[in-house]
Amino acid sequence: MEELIKAAWADRELLKTRKYEKAVHDVIAALDKGELRVAQPEGRKWKVNEWVKQAILLYFGIQKMQTWDVPPFEFYDKMLLKKNYRDIGVRAVPHAVARYGAYLAPNVVLMPSYVNIGAYVGEGTMVDTWATVGSCAQIGKNVHLSGGVGVGGVLEPLQASPVIIEDGCFLGSRSIVVEGVIVEKEAVLGANVVLTQSTKIIDVSGSIPIEGKGRVPARSVVIPGSYAKKFPAGEYHVNCALIIGKRKASTDLKTSLNDALRDFKISV
């Protein structure tokens, strides 16, 4: 399939040939079943499969617009939605929406939320009310995306990494993770933490601050913060994220997801 997709990406006229169109549909079907992923772990790094993202973009091009009537609502779009939640072992609460081509593992719970095409959501993960999982985002096992969490999507540029939330993470209410930021295993983000590739992530748990960007270390407990920055018009405070410590190994895993921030007297 990879060779066919790459060829069709280079020459869209090939999509008029059944073989190439079928390859696009086969890739989306494989994504939907979790047989393919937009990104996959290789050791401590993640490999982005650009050709899979190409297939998703080609799928947008060949799908036809259609109307869905769900009285009193009407929808007009070209992308199909996932079905057969009982068969795949997923709990989907009205009005949860997941697009066809997103993988949902068994025991995933979708509260009224949205999961876009190309996303991967691991076993036992909770996608809470009004949380969004963007296109191609990779969410691990036993993750809790709290109410209103925004996990950004990415299709272009093709080489860009998707957002990755590894196993066992807890993202507090209204936190936002975009632009390919990686949140490593069992990290905890407090409410309203915003992480982009340009956001400073400052470890203030030691005697001196340690700055980073684009990656939250495993088991870190993170809260929103700010630092002073000088501009031509004066000095102003700019948002950052503060690592205030690590989750305690002595705490039960499920309990610590909810209690980790409380250990540091921070609200979830």
Beta strands, then each sheet from edge to edge (+ up, - down):
strand 1: 39-42
strand 2: 45-48
strand 3: 66-70
strand 4: 73-77
strand 5: 91-92
strand 6: 97-98
strand 7: 103-104
strand 8: 109-110
strand 9: 114-115
strand 10: 120-121
strand 11: 126-127
strand 12: 132-133
strand 13: 138-139
strand 14: 144-145
strand 15: 150-151
strand 16: 164-165
strand 17: 170-171
strand 18: 176-177
strand 19: 182-183
strand 20: 188-189
strand 21: 194-195
strand 22: 201-203
strand 23: 210-212
strand 24: 215-216
strand 25: 220-231
strand 26: 234-246
sheet 1: 1+ 2-
sheet 2: 3+ 4-
sheet 3: 5+ 8+ 11+ 14+ 17+ 20+ 25+ 26- 22- 23+
sheet 4: 6+ 9+ 12+ 15+ 18+ 21+
sheet 5: 7+ 10+ 13+ 16+ 19+ 24+
end
